[in-house]
């Protein structure tokens, strides 16, 4: 008979993603799930965070229709062609991207059960990059929870 001990674990990982100068909406679900499974945590919580003031994280059904609808809704709510005070001050033309990111937020928390992310059937994790130039984005993940150990 093998007894299993449980210990609390806290592990961090990073994902790097290259983006373009448009409103990129990229599915991160598979690489994030792989990172979570690699930690060995079976029950816990994942926190994802993207540093930077022109990108955000959210969940959505990642299919072309919904992605296009989201992109169009973001443009209606926070149009690129408005005059933004940020642009007047800095002249970099990305004031709209700061406003978009502020409304959509830089982090997510997702439960982990039996080593898997608890997401809905049609729910995926997405990165939204609003900046007006290509970027290399680093998404930081932190997994907290129970990790079984033999012994």
C-alpha positions in Angstrom: 0.0 0.0 0.0 1.3 3.4 -1.0 0.3 6.3 1.2 0.1 9.7 -0.4 1.1 12.9 1.5 -0.2 16.2 0.4 1.9 19.3 0.5 1.2 23.0 -0.3 3.1 24.2 -3.4 3.7 27.6 -4.9 5.2 27.6 -8.3 5.7 30.3 -10.9 6.1 30.1 -14.7 6.4 32.6 -17.6 5.1 32.5 -21.2 6.5 34.7 -23.9 4.2 35.7 -26.8 5.1 37.9 -29.8 2.3 40.2 -31.0 1.7 42.5 -33.9 0.6 46.2 -34.1 -3.1 45.4 -34.3 -5.5 44.4 -31.6 -4.2 40.8 -31.2 -6.4 38.3 -29.5 -4.4 35.1 -28.9 -5.5 31.8 -27.3 -3.2 30.9 -24.4 -5.2 28.0 -23.0 -3.1 25.1 -24.2 0.3 26.4 -23.1 -1.1 27.6 -19.8 -2.7 24.2 -19.1 0.7 22.5 -19.9 2.5 24.7 -17.5 -0.1 24.0 -14.8 0.1 20.3 -15.3 3.9 20.5 -15.1 3.7 21.9 -11.6 2.0 18.7 -10.3 -0.6 20.8 -8.4 -3.9 18.9 -8.4 -6.2 21.2 -6.4 -5.6 24.9 -6.2 -5.6 28.3 -8.0 -3.8 29.7 -11.0 -3.2 33.5 -11.2 -2.1 34.9 -14.5 -0.7 38.4 -14.9 0.6 40.4 -17.8 2.9 43.4 -17.0 2.3 46.4 -19.1 -0.4 49.0 -19.5 -1.5 48.2 -23.1 -2.4 44.5 -22.8 -5.0 42.5 -20.9 -6.1 39.0 -20.1 -9.7 37.6 -20.3 -11.6 34.5 -21.2 -13.9 34.0 -24.3 -15.0 31.3 -26.7 -12.0 31.4 -29.0 -13.7 31.1 -32.4 -13.4 33.5 -35.3 -16.9 34.9 -35.0 -16.7 35.7 -31.3 -13.1 37.0 -31.7 -14.2 39.4 -34.5 -17.3 40.4 -32.4 -15.0 41.2 -29.5 -12.5 43.1 -31.6 -15.4 45.2 -33.1 -17.0 45.8 -29.7 -13.7 47.1 -28.3 -13.3 49.4 -31.3 -16.8 50.8 -30.7 -16.2 51.3 -27.0 -12.7 52.7 -27.3 -12.1 53.9 -30.8 -8.5 54.4 -32.1 -9.4 57.6 -33.9 -10.5 59.7 -30.9 -8.2 62.4 -29.4 -6.5 61.0 -26.3 -4.7 63.2 -23.9 -2.0 60.6 -23.6 -1.2 61.1 -27.3 -1.1 64.8 -27.0 1.4 64.5 -24.1 3.6 61.7 -25.5 2.9 61.7 -29.2 3.1 57.9 -29.4 -0.5 57.3 -30.7 -1.4 54.5 -28.3 -3.7 56.3 -25.9 -6.5 54.1 -27.0 -4.5 51.0 -26.0 -4.0 52.2 -22.5 -7.7 52.9 -22.0 -8.7 49.5 -23.5 -6.3 47.6 -21.2 -7.5 49.5 -18.1 -11.0 48.4 -18.7 -10.2 44.8 -19.5 -7.6 44.2 -16.7 -4.2 42.5 -16.6 -4.9 39.4 -14.5 -7.1 36.3 -14.2 -7.7 33.7 -11.5 -8.7 30.2 -12.5 -9.4 27.3 -10.2 -7.5 24.0 -10.7 -9.3 20.7 -10.0 -7.7 17.2 -10.6 -4.7 19.0 -12.2 -6.8 20.8 -14.9 -8.0 24.4 -15.3 -11.7 24.8 -14.5 -12.9 26.4 -17.7 -16.3 26.2 -19.3 -16.7 23.9 -22.4 -16.3 26.9 -24.8 -14.1 29.1 -22.6 -10.5 29.8 -23.4 -7.8 32.1 -21.9 -6.9 34.9 -24.2 -4.3 37.6 -24.3 -5.4 40.9 -25.8 -2.6 43.2 -27.0 -3.8 46.7 -27.9 -0.5 48.4 -28.6 0.2 50.1 -31.9 3.6 48.3 -32.4 4.8 44.7 -32.2 5.7 43.5 -28.7 7.1 40.5 -26.9 4.7 40.0 -24.0 5.5 38.0 -20.9 2.6 36.4 -19.1 3.5 35.4 -15.5 1.6 32.5 -14.0 1.6 31.5 -10.3 0.1 28.2 -9.2 -0.8 27.7 -5.6 -2.3 24.5 -4.2 -2.0 20.9 -3.1 0.6 18.7 -4.7 0.4 15.0 -3.8 3.7 13.3 -2.8 4.4 9.6 -2.5 5.6 8.5 0.9 
